[in-house]
Amino acid sequence: MAFSITDLLVTDDLTILLGLIAGTVFLLRTFYRPQPLVHPILLGRQSEVAKVRNPGESAVYRNYGTGLMNRFPLRPHKDVHVLSDLVRSDLEAPRTLWSTKITNAALQDRVASFGTGLLRLANLQTQESNVLLLLNDCIEFLIADLALSSHSIPSMTLAASNLLSPVLDTHPPSAIITHAEFLPTLLELIYDAGEEGRHHTIVVVGEPSSRVMASVASKVKVLLWTDIEREGFKDPKIMSPLPKPSDVFSVSFFADSDGHVQGTQITHTNITAGVAAIHALFPVSALLSSLDTIVSSHSLGGTYGRAIAYVAIFEGTSFATTESSKLFRVDEVTVKQDVADVLSAQLHTIPSATILFLKPAHVDALVDAILREAKKSLVLNAFAWRHKSASISEGFVSKDTLWDRLVYDAARANVIGEGAGTVRTVIVGEGSLSANLLTPARVALSCPIIHTLTHPTVVGPAFALHALDLQDFSTAEEDPTKSFAPVGPPTVSIEAKLLGVDDSAVEDGADPIGTLVVRGPPVTKQLSGEDLESSSGYVNVRTGESASSGNADDDDGWLNLGFKIRVLTNGSFRVVA
């Protein structure tokens, strides 16, 4: 029996209907499938790698955007050379710093007045005196920092409160600026030190009680912050010569892994390069603007926290810090890094946060709380998790999906409150984020999560995950619960290499693994052993080219950060120990 072609093409209504359904499903899947936020090719080569390497070392890595032959960015704008330039005169709109609404012009006025008053009443000498900023994060910290740097008077800061006694013993400052509630503790430390014949000048923020003032010894001179500002307002401003970008304007003390006190010198170039590095974390489509509000959990006493604060100053954003960033307390309470701590920034009168600079414990607590709220919708949450995870694996994350409206918007609102819908980027630093937390965090917060690698001797992040890199390599690990999330490539002002790599393994195509060393404009220079042990009363600050070249572990200025690192195939780095 012969069949013709027309017999094979005979269809009924059911065949046509099934064909239309199949075509519709195909088109819907094609056009409604989320597109990756960044082309995968751009994520396949995130570091530029040198063509040669020394035996026992990896090649030198730089950020792909910087390249091997280009100069490092030293500043966020061509007109920014020293710290005071970060307060831009072209930004006229007011913004809120902690609970103070202020314009840049008013901020510059307060800085000039405080600097003048301090020179007159505290008898400080340009390029000779130094001042210890014994302050929790507040606008007075920034005003004092800017005022001292403009007069070339180095400031000293502490990354932890337990460093106060050893720093006072080895580096007694010319003056100390502190809070009224901390004054009794500070006076007790000074009296216990029993330094015969040594006079102390203390500037107090706030109003100390009459009982405390009555206990002040004759060798201690106490000045009120308000009196110093008032003195500067009524008298002509003192103008000092402009500092050079290579000058040291501050020394930050921190404790190393063995508990030993270390000090690192911060130049104007270090801080402007650190601000440029943080500025470059944000993609062009989502740059920082004056409409943003930054909340940080990192203390201004450390190099990373200070860089974040000056990013807010430069960008004109509102800014506040969390309760756990307070280093100096009169009580013995330890603030947990949890959801309540993240929300503590809202105690200040700032707009809802849009950018969060958090620590890994904060993210862990936020994600756990949001997902527990989402699981209350048993059926919907199962579908929502599946679809959100699938979108993230395709390189797409958004708060505007159907599943956010049905499940995650309400869960975030129940945990974070009114600001749940405004958070658009979370940047994690000062610790390592667990690899198996990365995808749940992106589902729960529905925004880019930027994991960074930080160190007390580097201003700003040394490494940072690409904001739109949503890849998750945790399933490739033998034990995902004990592995860390990638920290991305070096930031735009850093170059890095590994020491102690296995040459034979690298030549066979294995990923390089070794000890991380870095150099670049944000890398500070540590105080030498003689400086740390000196009791002469003054920190030996260095100016010139040597101060901005980084701590020289060798003649090329490489700084050993002490991390064991693995370089992934795509040029991203991961901490392994």
C-alpha positions as CSV (number, residue, x, y, z in Angstrom):
1,M,0.0,0.0,0.0
2,A,1.6,3.3,-1.1
3,F,1.5,6.5,0.9
4,S,1.6,10.0,-0.6
5,I,3.2,13.0,1.0
6,T,-0.2,14.6,1.5
7,D,-1.3,11.6,3.6
8,L,1.6,12.2,6.0
9,L,0.7,15.9,6.4
10,V,-2.9,15.3,7.3
11,T,-3.6,16.7,10.8
12,D,-6.5,17.0,13.1
13,D,-7.4,19.7,15.6
14,L,-5.6,18.0,18.5
15,T,-2.3,17.9,16.6
16,I,-2.5,21.6,15.8
17,L,-3.4,22.4,19.4
18,L,-0.5,20.3,20.8
19,G,1.9,22.0,18.3
20,L,0.7,25.5,19.4
21,I,1.2,24.6,23.0
22,A,4.7,23.2,22.4
23,G,5.7,26.4,20.4
24,T,4.3,28.6,23.1
25,V,6.2,26.8,25.9
26,F,9.4,27.0,23.8
27,L,9.0,30.8,23.2
28,L,8.1,31.5,26.8
29,R,11.2,29.6,28.0
30,T,13.4,31.4,25.5
31,F,12.2,34.9,26.2
32,Y,11.4,34.7,29.9
33,R,14.5,32.8,30.9
34,P,16.6,35.2,32.9
35,Q,19.6,36.6,31.1
36,P,22.9,36.8,33.1
37,L,23.7,40.2,34.4
38,V,27.2,40.1,33.0
39,H,28.5,38.1,30.0
40,P,30.1,34.8,31.1
41,I,33.2,35.5,29.0
42,L,34.0,38.5,31.3
43,L,33.9,36.2,34.4
44,G,36.2,33.6,32.8
45,R,39.3,35.9,33.0
46,Q,39.2,38.2,36.0
47,S,42.9,38.5,36.5
48,E,45.7,39.5,34.1
49,V,48.5,37.1,34.6
50,A,52.2,37.7,33.8
51,K,53.8,35.4,31.3
52,V,56.8,34.5,33.5
53,R,57.4,33.5,37.1
54,N,60.2,32.8,39.4
55,P,60.9,29.3,40.8
56,G,58.8,28.5,43.8
57,E,56.5,31.5,43.1
58,S,53.4,32.0,41.0
59,A,53.1,34.5,38.3
60,V,52.1,38.1,39.2
61,Y,48.3,38.7,39.1
62,R,46.6,42.0,38.6
63,N,42.9,42.9,38.1
64,Y,41.9,42.4,34.5
65,G,40.5,46.0,34.4
66,T,43.9,47.4,35.3
67,G,46.1,45.1,33.2
68,L,49.8,44.4,33.6
69,M,51.1,47.4,31.8
70,N,48.8,50.1,33.1
71,R,49.3,52.4,36.1
72,F,47.4,51.7,39.3
73,P,44.6,54.1,40.1
74,L,45.8,56.3,42.9
75,R,42.7,58.4,43.5
76,P,38.9,58.3,42.8
77,H,39.1,61.6,40.9
78,K,41.9,63.5,39.2
79,D,41.5,66.4,41.6
80,V,41.9,64.2,44.7
81,H,45.5,64.2,46.0
82,V,45.3,64.4,49.8
83,L,42.8,63.4,52.4
84,S,41.0,66.8,52.6
85,D,40.4,66.7,48.8
86,L,37.9,63.9,49.5
87,V,35.5,66.5,50.9
88,R,34.3,67.8,47.5
89,S,33.2,71.4,47.3
90,D,31.1,70.7,44.2
91,L,28.6,68.6,46.2
92,E,26.2,71.1,47.8
93,A,23.4,68.8,49.0
94,P,23.3,67.9,52.7
95,R,23.7,64.3,53.8
96,T,23.5,62.7,57.2
97,L,26.7,61.5,59.0
98,W,25.5,59.3,61.9
99,S,22.8,61.7,63.3
100,T,24.2,65.0,62.0
101,K,22.8,66.5,58.8
102,I,25.6,68.5,57.2
103,T,26.8,69.9,53.9
104,N,30.3,69.6,52.6
105,A,30.8,73.3,53.0
106,A,29.7,73.1,56.7
107,L,31.9,70.1,57.2
108,Q,34.9,72.0,55.8
109,D,34.1,74.9,58.1
110,R,34.0,72.7,61.2
111,V,37.3,71.0,60.2
112,A,39.1,74.4,59.7
113,S,37.7,75.8,63.0
114,F,38.6,72.7,65.0
115,G,42.1,72.6,63.5
116,T,42.7,76.3,64.4
117,G,41.3,75.9,67.9
118,L,43.4,72.8,68.6
119,L,46.6,74.5,67.5
120,R,45.8,77.6,69.7
121,L,44.5,75.9,72.9
122,A,46.4,72.6,72.9
123,N,49.7,74.1,71.8
124,L,50.3,71.5,69.1
125,Q,53.1,71.9,66.6
126,T,52.9,71.1,62.9
127,Q,55.0,68.1,61.9
128,E,56.1,67.6,65.5
129,S,53.1,66.7,67.6
130,N,50.8,63.7,67.3
131,V,47.3,63.0,68.6
132,L,45.6,59.8,69.7
133,L,42.0,59.5,68.5
134,L,40.5,57.5,71.3
135,L,37.0,57.8,69.8
136,N,34.2,55.5,68.8
137,D,32.9,56.1,65.3
138,C,31.3,59.5,65.1
139,I,31.4,62.7,63.1
140,E,34.0,64.1,65.5
141,F,36.4,61.4,64.5
142,L,36.3,62.5,60.9
143,I,36.5,66.2,61.8
144,A,39.6,65.6,64.0
145,D,41.2,63.3,61.4
146,L,40.7,65.8,58.6
147,A,41.8,68.8,60.7
148,L,45.0,67.0,61.9
149,S,45.9,65.9,58.4
150,S,45.5,69.4,57.0
151,H,48.1,70.7,59.5
152,S,50.5,67.7,59.1
153,I,49.9,66.4,62.6
154,P,49.8,62.6,62.5
155,S,46.9,60.9,64.3
156,M,47.1,57.5,66.0
157,T,44.2,55.1,66.0
158,L,43.6,51.7,67.6
159,A,41.9,48.7,65.9
160,A,41.0,47.2,69.3
161,S,40.5,48.6,72.8
162,N,43.0,46.3,74.5
163,L,45.8,48.0,72.6
164,L,45.4,51.3,74.6
165,S,47.7,50.5,77.5
166,P,50.7,49.2,75.4
167,V,50.4,52.1,72.9
168,L,50.3,54.7,75.8
169,D,53.3,53.0,77.3
170,T,55.5,53.0,74.1
171,H,54.0,56.0,72.2
172,P,52.6,58.6,74.6
173,P,50.9,61.2,72.4
174,S,51.0,65.0,72.5
175,A,47.2,65.0,73.0
176,I,44.3,62.6,73.3
177,I,40.8,63.1,72.0
178,T,38.2,61.0,73.7
179,H,34.5,60.8,74.9
180,A,33.3,62.2,78.2
181,E,32.1,58.8,79.4
182,F,35.6,57.3,78.8
183,L,37.5,60.1,80.5
184,P,37.5,58.4,84.0
185,T,39.0,55.2,82.6
186,L,41.6,57.2,80.6
187,L,42.6,59.2,83.7
188,E,43.0,56.0,85.7
189,L,45.4,54.6,83.1
190,I,47.4,57.8,83.1
191,Y,47.6,57.9,86.9
192,D,48.6,54.2,87.1
193,A,51.4,54.8,84.6
194,G,52.9,57.2,87.1
195,E,55.0,59.2,84.6
196,E,56.6,61.7,86.8
197,G,56.7,65.2,85.3
198,R,54.8,64.3,82.1
199,H,51.9,66.6,81.2
200,H,48.9,65.3,79.3
201,T,46.4,67.2,77.1
202,I,43.0,65.6,76.7
203,V,40.2,66.9,74.4
204,V,36.8,65.7,75.6
205,V,33.8,65.2,73.3
206,G,30.7,65.8,75.4
207,E,30.2,67.1,78.9
208,P,32.2,65.3,81.7
209,S,30.7,65.4,85.1
210,S,31.8,67.8,87.8
211,R,33.0,64.9,89.9
212,V,35.3,63.6,87.2
213,M,36.6,67.1,86.5
214,A,37.4,67.6,90.2
215,S,39.6,64.4,90.0
216,V,41.8,65.8,87.2
217,A,45.4,66.2,88.4
218,S,47.4,69.3,87.8
219,K,49.6,67.6,85.2
220,V,46.5,66.8,83.1
221,K,45.0,69.6,80.9
222,V,41.4,68.9,79.9
223,L,39.8,70.8,77.0
224,L,36.2,70.6,75.8
225,W,35.6,69.9,72.1
226,T,33.0,72.7,72.0
227,D,35.4,75.2,73.4
228,I,38.0,74.3,70.8
229,E,35.5,74.7,68.0
230,R,34.3,78.0,69.4
231,E,37.9,79.3,69.6
232,G,38.4,78.4,66.0
233,F,35.2,80.0,64.8
234,K,35.9,83.4,66.4
235,D,39.6,83.6,65.4
236,P,41.2,83.9,61.9
237,K,41.8,80.4,60.5
238,I,45.4,79.1,60.7
239,M,46.5,77.8,57.3
240,S,49.4,75.3,57.2
241,P,51.4,74.3,54.1
242,L,49.6,71.7,52.0
243,P,50.8,68.1,52.8
244,K,52.3,66.0,50.0
245,P,50.5,62.8,48.9
246,S,53.4,60.7,50.2
247,D,53.2,62.2,53.7
248,V,52.1,60.0,56.6
249,F,48.9,61.4,58.1
250,S,48.1,58.6,60.5
251,V,49.3,55.5,62.3
252,S,47.0,52.6,62.9
253,F,47.8,50.1,65.7
254,F,46.5,46.5,65.5
255,A,47.3,43.1,67.0
256,D,48.8,40.4,64.7
257,S,47.8,36.7,64.8
258,D,50.2,36.1,67.8
259,G,48.7,39.0,69.8
260,H,51.7,41.3,69.3
261,V,51.1,45.0,68.8
262,Q,51.8,46.2,65.2
263,G,51.6,49.7,63.8
264,T,51.2,50.7,60.2
265,Q,51.7,54.1,58.6
266,I,48.9,55.5,56.3
267,T,49.9,58.1,53.7
268,H,47.5,60.3,51.8
269,T,48.1,58.1,48.7
270,N,47.2,55.0,50.7
271,I,43.8,56.4,51.6
272,T,42.9,57.9,48.2
273,A,43.9,54.6,46.5
274,G,41.8,52.6,49.0
275,V,38.8,54.9,48.3
276,A,39.4,54.3,44.5
277,A,39.5,50.5,45.1
278,I,36.1,50.5,46.9
279,H,34.6,52.9,44.3
280,A,35.6,50.3,41.6
281,L,33.7,47.5,43.4
282,F,30.5,48.8,42.0
283,P,29.6,48.1,38.3
284,V,28.9,51.0,36.0
285,S,25.2,50.2,36.1
286,A,25.0,50.6,39.9
287,L,27.6,53.2,40.9
288,L,27.5,54.9,44.3
289,S,25.6,58.2,44.3
290,S,24.6,60.8,46.9
291,L,21.2,59.1,47.1
292,D,22.8,56.1,48.7
293,T,23.2,55.4,52.5
294,I,26.1,53.3,53.6
295,V,26.0,51.3,56.9
296,S,29.3,49.8,58.0
297,S,30.2,47.4,60.8
298,H,33.9,48.2,60.5
299,S,35.5,50.5,63.0
300,L,37.2,53.7,61.8
301,G,40.1,52.7,64.0
302,G,41.2,50.2,61.3
303,T,42.4,50.9,57.8
304,Y,39.4,49.2,56.1
305,G,36.8,51.0,58.2
306,R,38.3,54.3,57.6
307,A,38.5,53.8,53.9
308,I,34.7,53.0,53.9
309,A,34.0,56.2,55.8
310,Y,35.9,58.3,53.3
311,V,34.2,56.6,50.4
312,A,30.9,57.9,51.9
313,I,32.5,61.4,52.3
314,F,33.7,61.4,48.7
315,E,30.5,60.2,47.2
316,G,28.3,62.4,49.3
317,T,26.3,59.6,50.8
318,S,24.7,59.3,54.2
319,F,26.8,57.2,56.6
320,A,26.5,55.4,59.9
321,T,28.1,52.5,61.7
322,T,26.7,49.6,63.8
323,E,26.9,49.2,67.6
324,S,29.5,46.5,67.3
325,S,32.0,49.0,65.7
326,K,32.3,50.8,69.0
327,L,35.7,49.9,70.5
328,F,35.7,51.8,73.7
329,R,33.0,51.0,76.3
330,V,32.6,51.7,80.0
331,D,30.8,48.5,80.5
332,E,31.9,44.9,80.0
333,V,29.1,44.1,77.4
334,T,30.2,42.4,74.2
335,V,27.9,43.2,71.3
336,K,27.0,40.2,69.2
337,Q,27.4,40.5,65.4
338,D,23.7,39.6,64.7
339,V,20.6,41.0,63.1
340,A,20.0,43.4,66.0
341,D,23.5,44.8,65.4
342,V,22.8,45.5,61.7
343,L,19.6,47.3,62.7
344,S,21.4,49.3,65.4
345,A,22.6,51.8,62.7
346,Q,19.0,52.8,62.2
347,L,19.1,54.4,65.7
348,H,20.8,57.2,64.0
349,T,18.6,59.5,61.9
350,I,19.8,58.3,58.5
351,P,17.8,57.3,55.5
352,S,17.2,53.5,54.9
353,A,20.5,51.7,54.1
354,T,21.3,50.9,50.5
355,I,24.8,49.6,50.9
356,L,25.8,47.3,53.8
357,F,29.5,46.7,54.7
358,L,29.2,43.7,57.0
359,K,31.2,40.9,58.6
360,P,30.5,37.2,57.9
361,A,28.7,36.7,61.2
362,H,26.2,39.5,60.3
363,V,25.5,37.9,56.9
364,D,25.1,34.4,58.5
365,A,22.6,35.8,61.0
366,L,20.6,37.8,58.4
367,V,20.4,34.8,56.0
368,D,19.3,32.4,58.7
369,A,16.6,34.8,60.0
370,I,15.2,35.6,56.5
371,L,15.1,31.9,55.4
372,R,13.4,30.9,58.6
373,E,10.7,33.5,57.9
374,A,10.4,32.3,54.3
375,K,9.9,28.7,55.4
376,K,6.7,29.7,57.2
377,S,5.1,29.6,53.7
378,L,5.8,25.9,53.3
379,V,4.4,25.3,49.8
380,L,5.3,28.6,48.2
381,N,8.8,28.6,49.7
382,A,9.7,25.3,48.0
383,F,8.9,26.7,44.6
384,A,10.4,30.1,45.4
385,W,13.7,28.6,46.5
386,R,13.9,26.4,43.4
387,H,13.2,29.2,41.0
388,K,15.5,31.7,42.7
389,S,18.3,29.2,42.9
390,A,17.9,28.4,39.2
391,S,18.0,32.1,38.3
392,I,21.2,32.6,40.3
393,S,22.8,29.7,38.6
394,E,22.0,31.4,35.3
395,G,23.8,34.6,36.5
396,F,20.7,36.6,37.4
397,V,19.5,38.0,40.7
398,S,16.8,40.6,41.4
399,K,14.3,41.7,44.0
400,D,11.6,42.2,41.4
401,T,10.6,38.6,40.7
402,L,7.3,36.9,41.3
403,W,8.8,34.8,44.0
404,D,10.1,37.8,45.9
405,R,6.7,39.4,45.9
406,L,5.1,36.2,47.1
407,V,7.7,35.0,49.7
408,Y,11.0,36.8,50.2
409,D,9.8,40.5,50.4
410,A,7.7,39.7,53.4
411,A,10.4,37.6,55.0
412,R,13.0,40.4,54.6
413,A,10.6,43.0,55.9
414,N,9.9,40.9,59.0
415,V,13.6,40.6,59.7
416,I,15.1,44.0,58.5
417,G,12.0,46.2,58.7
418,E,11.2,49.2,56.5
419,G,14.7,49.2,54.9
420,A,14.4,45.7,53.5
421,G,13.5,46.9,50.1
422,T,16.3,49.5,49.8
423,V,19.4,47.3,50.3
424,R,21.0,46.8,46.9
425,T,24.5,45.5,47.7
426,V,26.1,43.7,50.6
427,I,29.9,43.8,50.9
428,V,31.5,41.2,53.3
429,G,34.9,41.8,54.8
430,E,37.2,41.2,57.9
431,G,36.7,37.5,57.8
432,S,35.9,34.7,55.4
433,L,32.4,33.8,54.3
434,S,31.6,30.1,54.1
435,A,31.2,28.8,50.6
436,N,27.9,27.0,51.3
437,L,26.4,30.4,52.5
438,L,26.9,32.3,49.3
439,T,23.9,31.0,47.3
440,P,21.5,31.1,50.3
441,A,22.6,34.7,50.9
442,R,21.9,35.7,47.3
443,V,18.4,34.1,47.6
444,A,17.6,35.6,50.9
445,L,18.9,39.1,50.2
446,S,18.3,39.0,46.4
447,C,21.1,41.4,45.7
448,P,24.8,41.2,44.8
449,I,27.0,39.8,47.6
450,I,30.6,41.0,47.3
451,H,33.1,38.9,49.3
452,T,36.4,40.7,50.0
453,L,39.7,39.9,51.5
454,T,41.0,42.6,54.0
455,H,44.1,43.1,56.1
456,P,45.0,45.8,58.7
457,T,48.0,46.8,56.5
458,V,45.9,47.4,53.3
459,V,43.7,50.4,53.0
460,G,40.4,49.1,51.5
461,P,40.0,45.6,50.2
462,A,42.9,43.7,48.8
463,F,40.7,41.3,46.8
464,A,37.0,41.5,45.9
465,L,34.5,39.3,44.2
466,H,33.0,40.8,41.1
467,A,29.6,42.3,42.0
468,L,27.8,40.3,39.3
469,D,29.7,37.1,39.6
470,L,27.1,34.7,40.8
471,Q,29.0,31.5,40.3
472,D,29.1,28.9,43.1
473,F,31.9,26.4,43.2
474,S,31.1,25.0,46.6
475,T,29.8,21.7,45.1
476,A,33.3,21.0,43.7
477,E,34.8,20.9,47.2
478,E,35.3,17.7,49.2
479,D,33.7,19.4,52.2
480,P,31.7,22.5,51.3
481,T,31.0,23.3,55.0
482,K,34.7,23.8,55.7
483,S,35.6,25.8,52.5
484,F,35.5,29.5,52.0
485,A,33.8,31.5,49.2
486,P,36.1,33.0,46.6
487,V,37.4,36.5,47.3
488,G,37.7,37.4,43.6
489,P,40.7,38.9,41.8
490,P,43.0,41.6,43.2
491,T,41.3,45.0,43.4
492,V,42.3,47.7,40.8
493,S,45.3,49.0,42.8
494,I,46.8,45.7,43.9
495,E,49.1,43.2,42.4
496,A,49.6,39.8,44.0
497,K,51.6,36.6,43.8
498,L,52.0,33.4,45.8
499,L,55.2,32.1,47.5
500,G,56.0,28.5,48.1
501,V,54.1,27.0,45.2
502,D,54.7,23.5,43.9
503,D,56.4,24.1,40.6
504,S,55.8,20.6,39.2
505,A,52.1,20.8,40.1
506,V,51.7,24.2,38.4
507,E,53.5,23.0,35.3
508,D,51.1,20.0,35.1
509,G,48.2,22.5,35.0
510,A,47.1,22.4,38.7
511,D,45.9,25.6,40.4
512,P,48.7,27.5,42.2
513,I,48.5,27.3,46.0
514,G,50.8,29.3,48.3
515,T,51.3,32.2,50.7
516,L,49.9,35.5,49.5
517,V,52.1,38.6,49.1
518,V,50.8,41.9,47.7
519,R,52.0,45.4,46.8
520,G,50.4,48.5,45.4
521,P,49.3,52.0,46.4
522,P,46.8,50.9,49.2
523,V,49.5,48.8,50.9
524,T,50.9,50.7,53.9
525,K,54.3,50.6,55.5
526,Q,54.6,49.0,58.9
527,L,56.5,50.6,61.8
528,S,59.9,48.9,62.3
529,G,60.7,47.1,65.5
530,E,62.7,50.1,66.7
531,D,59.7,52.3,66.3
532,L,57.4,49.9,68.1
533,E,59.8,49.5,71.1
534,S,60.7,53.1,71.3
535,S,59.7,55.0,74.4
536,S,60.8,58.4,73.2
537,G,57.3,59.6,73.0
538,Y,56.8,60.1,69.3
539,V,56.0,57.7,66.5
540,N,58.8,57.8,63.9
541,V,56.7,58.7,60.8
542,R,58.4,58.6,57.5
543,T,57.6,60.8,54.5
544,G,58.5,60.6,50.9
545,E,58.6,57.7,48.5
546,S,59.5,55.0,51.0
547,A,56.3,55.7,53.0
548,S,54.0,54.7,50.2
549,S,55.8,51.8,48.7
550,G,54.4,49.2,51.1
551,N,56.1,47.1,53.8
552,A,59.2,45.7,52.2
553,D,59.5,42.0,52.9
554,D,62.1,42.1,50.1
555,D,63.7,44.8,48.0
556,D,60.6,44.9,45.6
557,G,58.2,46.0,48.4
558,W,56.1,42.8,48.6
559,L,54.0,42.5,51.8
560,N,53.3,39.0,53.2
561,L,49.6,38.9,54.3
562,G,49.9,35.5,55.8
563,F,47.0,33.9,54.0
564,K,47.3,30.5,52.2
565,I,45.6,31.1,48.8
566,R,44.5,29.1,45.8
567,V,44.2,30.8,42.4
568,L,41.2,29.4,40.5
569,T,41.2,28.9,36.7
570,N,39.2,32.1,36.1
571,G,41.7,34.3,37.9
572,S,39.7,34.5,41.1
573,F,41.4,33.7,44.5
574,R,40.2,31.6,47.4
575,V,41.5,31.4,50.9
576,V,42.3,27.8,51.9
577,A,43.9,28.4,55.3
